[in-house]
Amino acid sequence: MQGPDGANDYVRKILRPGEGLLLELEQYAAAHHVPIIKPETASLLIVLGRLVKPGRILEIGTAIGYSSILLSGILAAGGRIDTIERNEEMVIKAHENIKRAGLADTIAVIAGDAAEVLRCLDKKYDMIFMDAAKGQYPEFLPECLRMLKDGGLLVCDNVLYKGMVAGDEPVVRRKKTIVNRMRSFLDSICSDPMLDTSILPVGDGVALSYKRRETEMDK
């Protein structure tokens, strides 16, 4: 039987390949070891976005701007994306790529540590995409839920962390903190009565959490 990695490899082969600037960014990321979302995760985001039709998206973890440029394609008319990045070099690169994509008026890159930036934001978002330091997901969560609209969608990438979060084998000491924090994070989003959560073994694991409307709380 083919394992998750084999299944992901197969899915990547049959997905429609990137083109234009997105393909160029995929190649740049591969050449310079910049982590960006996997193709199967990218296709999932596109499908989810078509269903949600978000007017405002918050992204945590910009890198070179790949996923924010991708997500711009599923925004409702006049929609906006706010994306947070703490690495100064990545901020500069993201600005360049977003400008090249003609999206400078659509995507706002916020430079700074996400934990600090999130506490200062006072907006509401239809969709939040979390793809940053995995050990900080539990710290990000309360602020994300505060800003996520009722009926909104929280998407969190890399939640299975190379299979270690779901595995039974002992975790090396330097990875234990991240694994334990991610397990705590997943427990939080799965047990929160405000959320309906599904965890998919797509890419490195994707968690989808729908924030219930008040009228849906007792259902």
TITI-154211 format. One record per residue (C-alpha): residue number from 1; residue in one letter; x, y, z. Coordinates in nm, 2 decimals. Layout:
N
ATOM / roza / gumar / u / v / w
ATOM / NUM / a / X / Y / Z
...
***
This chain:
219
ATOM / roza / gumar / u / v / w
ATOM / 1 / m / 0.00 / 0.00 / 0.00
ATOM / 2 / q / 0.13 / 0.34 / -0.09
ATOM / 3 / g / 0.20 / 0.57 / 0.21
ATOM / 4 / p / 0.12 / 0.94 / 0.25
ATOM / 5 / d / 0.45 / 1.05 / 0.08
ATOM / 6 / g / 0.38 / 0.83 / -0.22
ATOM / 7 / a / 0.03 / 0.96 / -0.24
ATOM / 8 / n / 0.15 / 1.32 / -0.23
ATOM / 9 / d / 0.40 / 1.25 / -0.50
ATOM / 10 / y / 0.13 / 1.10 / -0.72
ATOM / 11 / v / -0.10 / 1.40 / -0.66
ATOM / 12 / r / 0.18 / 1.65 / -0.75
ATOM / 13 / k / 0.23 / 1.47 / -1.08
ATOM / 14 / i / -0.13 / 1.50 / -1.19
ATOM / 15 / l / -0.20 / 1.86 / -1.07
ATOM / 16 / r / -0.20 / 2.14 / -1.32
ATOM / 17 / p / 0.16 / 2.29 / -1.32
ATOM / 18 / g / 0.22 / 2.65 / -1.22
ATOM / 19 / e / 0.28 / 2.91 / -1.48
ATOM / 20 / g / 0.41 / 3.26 / -1.52
ATOM / 21 / l / 0.53 / 3.44 / -1.21
ATOM / 22 / l / 0.41 / 3.16 / -0.98
ATOM / 23 / l / 0.61 / 2.90 / -1.16
ATOM / 24 / e / 0.91 / 3.13 / -1.15
ATOM / 25 / l / 0.87 / 3.17 / -0.77
ATOM / 26 / e / 0.84 / 2.79 / -0.73
ATOM / 27 / q / 1.17 / 2.75 / -0.91
ATOM / 28 / y / 1.33 / 3.03 / -0.71
ATOM / 29 / a / 1.21 / 2.87 / -0.38
ATOM / 30 / a / 1.35 / 2.53 / -0.48
ATOM / 31 / a / 1.68 / 2.67 / -0.58
ATOM / 32 / h / 1.72 / 2.89 / -0.27
ATOM / 33 / h / 1.57 / 2.65 / -0.02
ATOM / 34 / v / 1.28 / 2.88 / 0.07
ATOM / 35 / p / 0.98 / 2.70 / 0.22
ATOM / 36 / i / 0.66 / 2.76 / 0.03
ATOM / 37 / i / 0.34 / 2.57 / 0.03
ATOM / 38 / k / 0.33 / 2.23 / -0.15
ATOM / 39 / p / 0.14 / 2.20 / -0.48
ATOM / 40 / e / -0.12 / 1.98 / -0.33
ATOM / 41 / t / -0.18 / 2.24 / -0.05
ATOM / 42 / a / -0.19 / 2.52 / -0.30
ATOM / 43 / s / -0.46 / 2.34 / -0.50
ATOM / 44 / l / -0.66 / 2.28 / -0.17
ATOM / 45 / l / -0.64 / 2.65 / -0.09
ATOM / 46 / i / -0.77 / 2.75 / -0.43
ATOM / 47 / v / -1.07 / 2.52 / -0.40
ATOM / 48 / l / -1.15 / 2.64 / -0.05
ATOM / 49 / g / -1.11 / 3.00 / -0.16
ATOM / 50 / r / -1.36 / 2.94 / -0.45
ATOM / 51 / l / -1.61 / 2.82 / -0.19
ATOM / 52 / v / -1.55 / 3.08 / 0.07
ATOM / 53 / k / -1.51 / 3.38 / -0.17
ATOM / 54 / p / -1.32 / 3.58 / 0.10
ATOM / 55 / g / -1.32 / 3.96 / 0.09
ATOM / 56 / r / -1.03 / 3.99 / 0.33
ATOM / 57 / i / -0.76 / 3.73 / 0.40
ATOM / 58 / l / -0.49 / 3.73 / 0.67
ATOM / 59 / e / -0.18 / 3.53 / 0.61
ATOM / 60 / i / 0.08 / 3.46 / 0.88
ATOM / 61 / g / 0.41 / 3.38 / 0.71
ATOM / 62 / t / 0.48 / 3.56 / 0.38
ATOM / 63 / a / 0.82 / 3.43 / 0.27
ATOM / 64 / i / 0.87 / 3.54 / -0.09
ATOM / 65 / g / 0.50 / 3.62 / -0.14
ATOM / 66 / y / 0.41 / 3.30 / -0.32
ATOM / 67 / s / 0.10 / 3.20 / -0.13
ATOM / 68 / s / -0.04 / 3.56 / -0.10
ATOM / 69 / i / -0.01 / 3.60 / -0.48
ATOM / 70 / l / -0.18 / 3.26 / -0.52
ATOM / 71 / l / -0.46 / 3.36 / -0.28
ATOM / 72 / s / -0.52 / 3.69 / -0.46
ATOM / 73 / g / -0.68 / 3.48 / -0.73
ATOM / 74 / i / -0.97 / 3.37 / -0.51
ATOM / 75 / l / -1.04 / 3.71 / -0.35
ATOM / 76 / a / -1.39 / 3.86 / -0.39
ATOM / 77 / a / -1.40 / 4.17 / -0.60
ATOM / 78 / g / -1.22 / 4.45 / -0.42
ATOM / 79 / g / -1.07 / 4.21 / -0.17
ATOM / 80 / r / -0.75 / 4.26 / 0.03
ATOM / 81 / i / -0.48 / 4.04 / 0.18
ATOM / 82 / d / -0.27 / 4.13 / 0.49
ATOM / 83 / t / 0.04 / 3.91 / 0.52
ATOM / 84 / i / 0.29 / 3.91 / 0.81
ATOM / 85 / e / 0.66 / 3.83 / 0.78
ATOM / 86 / r / 0.94 / 3.88 / 1.03
ATOM / 87 / n / 1.24 / 3.81 / 0.81
ATOM / 88 / e / 1.36 / 4.14 / 0.66
ATOM / 89 / e / 1.51 / 3.98 / 0.35
ATOM / 90 / m / 1.19 / 3.80 / 0.28
ATOM / 91 / v / 0.99 / 4.12 / 0.33
ATOM / 92 / i / 1.20 / 4.29 / 0.06
ATOM / 93 / k / 1.17 / 3.99 / -0.17
ATOM / 94 / a / 0.79 / 3.97 / -0.11
ATOM / 95 / h / 0.74 / 4.34 / -0.19
ATOM / 96 / e / 0.93 / 4.29 / -0.52
ATOM / 97 / n / 0.73 / 3.99 / -0.62
ATOM / 98 / i / 0.40 / 4.14 / -0.52
ATOM / 99 / k / 0.48 / 4.45 / -0.72
ATOM / 100 / r / 0.58 / 4.24 / -1.02
ATOM / 101 / a / 0.24 / 4.07 / -1.00
ATOM / 102 / g / 0.06 / 4.40 / -1.01
ATOM / 103 / l / -0.09 / 4.34 / -0.66
ATOM / 104 / a / 0.07 / 4.62 / -0.45
ATOM / 105 / d / -0.28 / 4.77 / -0.40
ATOM / 106 / t / -0.42 / 4.43 / -0.30
ATOM / 107 / i / -0.16 / 4.27 / -0.08
ATOM / 108 / a / -0.02 / 4.45 / 0.22
ATOM / 109 / v / 0.30 / 4.30 / 0.37
ATOM / 110 / i / 0.33 / 4.38 / 0.74
ATOM / 111 / a / 0.69 / 4.34 / 0.87
ATOM / 112 / g / 0.73 / 4.22 / 1.22
ATOM / 113 / d / 0.70 / 3.93 / 1.46
ATOM / 114 / a / 0.36 / 3.77 / 1.41
ATOM / 115 / a / 0.28 / 3.74 / 1.78
ATOM / 116 / e / 0.33 / 4.11 / 1.83
ATOM / 117 / v / 0.16 / 4.22 / 1.50
ATOM / 118 / l / -0.15 / 4.00 / 1.57
ATOM / 119 / r / -0.21 / 4.17 / 1.90
ATOM / 120 / c / -0.21 / 4.51 / 1.73
ATOM / 121 / l / -0.44 / 4.42 / 1.45
ATOM / 122 / d / -0.81 / 4.51 / 1.49
ATOM / 123 / k / -0.97 / 4.38 / 1.17
ATOM / 124 / k / -1.20 / 4.10 / 1.08
ATOM / 125 / y / -1.11 / 3.84 / 0.82
ATOM / 126 / d / -1.31 / 3.59 / 0.62
ATOM / 127 / m / -1.01 / 3.35 / 0.59
ATOM / 128 / i / -0.69 / 3.32 / 0.78
ATOM / 129 / f / -0.39 / 3.11 / 0.66
ATOM / 130 / m / -0.14 / 3.02 / 0.92
ATOM / 131 / d / 0.20 / 2.91 / 0.77
ATOM / 132 / a / 0.47 / 3.04 / 1.00
ATOM / 133 / a / 0.68 / 2.91 / 1.30
ATOM / 134 / k / 0.51 / 2.59 / 1.40
ATOM / 135 / g / 0.60 / 2.62 / 1.77
ATOM / 136 / q / 0.41 / 2.95 / 1.79
ATOM / 137 / y / 0.08 / 2.82 / 1.65
ATOM / 138 / p / -0.07 / 2.80 / 2.01
ATOM / 139 / e / 0.03 / 3.16 / 2.07
ATOM / 140 / f / -0.12 / 3.28 / 1.74
ATOM / 141 / l / -0.45 / 3.10 / 1.79
ATOM / 142 / p / -0.64 / 3.33 / 2.03
ATOM / 143 / e / -0.57 / 3.64 / 1.82
ATOM / 144 / c / -0.67 / 3.46 / 1.50
ATOM / 145 / l / -1.00 / 3.35 / 1.65
ATOM / 146 / r / -1.06 / 3.70 / 1.77
ATOM / 147 / m / -1.02 / 3.84 / 1.42
ATOM / 148 / l / -1.18 / 3.55 / 1.23
ATOM / 149 / k / -1.54 / 3.64 / 1.13
ATOM / 150 / d / -1.83 / 3.41 / 1.22
ATOM / 151 / g / -1.86 / 3.17 / 0.93
ATOM / 152 / g / -1.49 / 3.23 / 0.85
ATOM / 153 / l / -1.22 / 2.97 / 0.78
ATOM / 154 / l / -0.89 / 2.91 / 0.95
ATOM / 155 / v / -0.64 / 2.71 / 0.75
ATOM / 156 / c / -0.32 / 2.59 / 0.92
ATOM / 157 / d / -0.04 / 2.43 / 0.72
ATOM / 158 / n / 0.23 / 2.19 / 0.83
ATOM / 159 / v / 0.03 / 2.07 / 1.14
ATOM / 160 / l / 0.16 / 1.71 / 1.12
ATOM / 161 / y / 0.53 / 1.83 / 1.10
ATOM / 162 / k / 0.69 / 1.55 / 0.89
ATOM / 163 / g / 0.46 / 1.29 / 1.05
ATOM / 164 / m / 0.61 / 1.34 / 1.39
ATOM / 165 / v / 0.30 / 1.49 / 1.54
ATOM / 166 / a / 0.09 / 1.18 / 1.45
ATOM / 167 / g / 0.37 / 0.93 / 1.51
ATOM / 168 / d / 0.42 / 0.70 / 1.80
ATOM / 169 / e / 0.80 / 0.68 / 1.77
ATOM / 170 / p / 1.01 / 0.88 / 2.02
ATOM / 171 / v / 1.09 / 1.24 / 1.89
ATOM / 172 / v / 1.45 / 1.37 / 1.90
ATOM / 173 / r / 1.50 / 1.62 / 2.18
ATOM / 174 / r / 1.54 / 1.93 / 1.96
ATOM / 175 / k / 1.20 / 1.86 / 1.80
ATOM / 176 / k / 1.01 / 1.77 / 2.11
ATOM / 177 / t / 0.90 / 2.12 / 2.20
ATOM / 178 / i / 0.76 / 2.19 / 1.85
ATOM / 179 / v / 0.58 / 1.85 / 1.84
ATOM / 180 / n / 0.43 / 1.90 / 2.18
ATOM / 181 / r / 0.31 / 2.25 / 2.10
ATOM / 182 / m / 0.16 / 2.14 / 1.78
ATOM / 183 / r / -0.02 / 1.85 / 1.95
ATOM / 184 / s / -0.16 / 2.11 / 2.20
ATOM / 185 / f / -0.26 / 2.34 / 1.92
ATOM / 186 / l / -0.45 / 2.06 / 1.74
ATOM / 187 / d / -0.62 / 1.95 / 2.06
ATOM / 188 / s / -0.73 / 2.32 / 2.11
ATOM / 189 / i / -0.89 / 2.36 / 1.76
ATOM / 190 / c / -1.05 / 2.01 / 1.77
ATOM / 191 / s / -1.21 / 2.07 / 2.12
ATOM / 192 / d / -1.31 / 2.43 / 2.08
ATOM / 193 / p / -1.70 / 2.44 / 2.07
ATOM / 194 / m / -1.68 / 2.75 / 1.84
ATOM / 195 / l / -1.50 / 2.55 / 1.57
ATOM / 196 / d / -1.57 / 2.26 / 1.33
ATOM / 197 / t / -1.22 / 2.12 / 1.25
ATOM / 198 / s / -1.09 / 1.86 / 1.00
ATOM / 199 / i / -0.72 / 1.76 / 0.98
ATOM / 200 / l / -0.61 / 1.64 / 0.64
ATOM / 201 / p / -0.29 / 1.45 / 0.56
ATOM / 202 / v / -0.23 / 1.68 / 0.26
ATOM / 203 / g / 0.13 / 1.79 / 0.21
ATOM / 204 / d / 0.27 / 1.81 / 0.57
ATOM / 205 / g / -0.08 / 1.82 / 0.72
ATOM / 206 / v / -0.35 / 2.08 / 0.69
ATOM / 207 / a / -0.60 / 2.17 / 0.95
ATOM / 208 / l / -0.93 / 2.34 / 0.84
ATOM / 209 / s / -1.14 / 2.51 / 1.11
ATOM / 210 / y / -1.48 / 2.67 / 1.04
ATOM / 211 / k / -1.58 / 2.93 / 1.30
ATOM / 212 / r / -1.95 / 2.87 / 1.38
ATOM / 213 / r / -2.21 / 3.15 / 1.36
ATOM / 214 / e / -2.41 / 3.21 / 1.67
ATOM / 215 / t / -2.71 / 3.05 / 1.52
ATOM / 216 / e / -2.50 / 2.73 / 1.46
ATOM / 217 / m / -2.37 / 2.69 / 1.81
ATOM / 218 / d / -2.63 / 2.44 / 1.93
ATOM / 219 / k / -2.63 / 2.23 / 1.62
***
